[in-house]
Amino acid sequence: MTKKNAASTTYTGEKLEISNNIRTLRFFANEMTQQQLAEKAGASRQTIIAVEAGKYSPSLELAFKIADAFGVPITDVFEYRRADEPVEQVEQEK
């Protein structure tokens, strides 16, 4: 299992963790740079860095643009789980 960076957010009183596979996807996309991804997604390099590091949850529009830049469904890029839900349970549900 690859390490994923996660950002936390609150939704209807529940804390959610949003993780991403951006680093892995960049590696398998000919080692795409953060700058190249930013240009394809129409974002700044700093925004891509923050999203990839799990320090910032992107807007839905940006999340779709990032997925589109890799040519994959959004669920291949981003995942979420309740913060109190064990990671093992999320993996088993796939």
C-alpha positions as CSV (number, residue, x, y, z in Angstrom):
1,M,0.0,0.0,0.0
2,T,1.3,3.4,-0.9
3,K,1.4,6.2,1.6
4,K,-1.3,8.8,1.1
5,N,-1.5,12.3,2.3
6,A,-4.7,13.3,3.9
7,A,-6.5,16.6,4.7
8,S,-9.2,16.8,7.3
9,T,-12.5,18.6,6.9
10,T,-15.8,18.7,8.7
11,Y,-19.1,17.8,7.0
12,T,-22.4,17.7,8.8
13,G,-20.6,17.5,12.2
14,E,-18.5,14.6,11.1
15,K,-14.7,14.9,10.6
16,L,-13.6,13.5,7.2
17,E,-10.2,12.7,6.0
18,I,-9.5,13.2,2.3
19,S,-6.5,11.4,1.0
20,N,-4.9,11.4,-2.4
21,N,-2.7,9.5,-4.8
22,I,-1.3,12.5,-6.6
23,R,2.3,11.7,-6.0
24,T,1.9,8.1,-7.3
25,L,-0.1,9.2,-10.3
26,R,2.6,11.8,-11.2
27,F,5.2,9.2,-11.0
28,F,3.4,6.9,-13.3
29,A,2.6,9.8,-15.7
30,N,6.2,10.0,-16.9
31,E,7.2,11.6,-13.6
32,M,5.0,14.6,-14.3
33,T,6.2,17.6,-12.3
34,Q,4.0,19.6,-9.9
35,Q,4.3,22.5,-12.3
36,Q,3.1,20.4,-15.3
37,L,0.1,19.2,-13.3
38,A,-0.7,22.7,-12.2
39,E,-0.7,23.9,-15.8
40,K,-3.0,21.0,-16.9
41,A,-5.4,21.6,-14.0
42,G,-5.4,25.4,-14.2
43,A,-4.0,25.9,-10.7
44,S,-0.9,27.3,-9.2
45,R,2.1,25.0,-8.4
46,Q,1.6,26.0,-4.7
47,T,-2.0,24.8,-4.7
48,I,-0.9,21.4,-6.2
49,I,1.9,21.2,-3.5
50,A,-0.7,21.8,-0.7
51,V,-3.2,19.4,-2.1
52,E,-0.6,16.6,-2.7
53,A,0.7,17.1,0.9
54,G,-2.7,16.8,2.3
55,K,-2.7,20.4,3.7
56,Y,-5.5,21.6,1.5
57,S,-8.8,20.0,0.2
58,P,-9.4,21.1,-3.4
59,S,-12.7,22.3,-4.7
60,L,-14.7,19.8,-6.5
61,E,-13.9,21.5,-9.8
62,L,-10.2,21.4,-9.1
63,A,-10.4,17.7,-8.0
64,F,-12.1,16.8,-11.3
65,K,-9.5,18.8,-13.3
66,I,-6.7,17.0,-11.5
67,A,-8.3,13.6,-12.3
68,D,-8.8,14.7,-15.9
69,A,-5.1,15.7,-16.2
70,F,-4.2,12.1,-15.4
71,G,-7.1,10.6,-17.5
72,V,-8.5,8.7,-14.6
73,P,-11.7,8.8,-12.6
74,I,-11.8,11.1,-9.6
75,T,-12.0,8.1,-7.3
76,D,-8.5,7.0,-8.5
77,V,-7.1,10.3,-7.2
78,F,-9.1,11.1,-4.1
79,E,-10.6,9.0,-1.3
80,Y,-12.3,9.9,1.9
81,R,-13.2,8.3,5.2
82,R,-14.6,9.3,8.5
83,A,-11.8,10.3,10.8
84,D,-12.9,7.8,13.4
85,E,-13.2,4.9,10.9
86,P,-10.2,2.5,10.9
87,V,-8.2,2.5,7.6
88,E,-8.4,-1.3,7.5
89,Q,-12.2,-1.0,7.3
90,V,-12.0,1.4,4.4
91,E,-9.6,-0.9,2.5
92,Q,-11.9,-3.9,3.0
93,E,-14.9,-2.1,1.6
94,K,-13.2,-1.6,-1.8
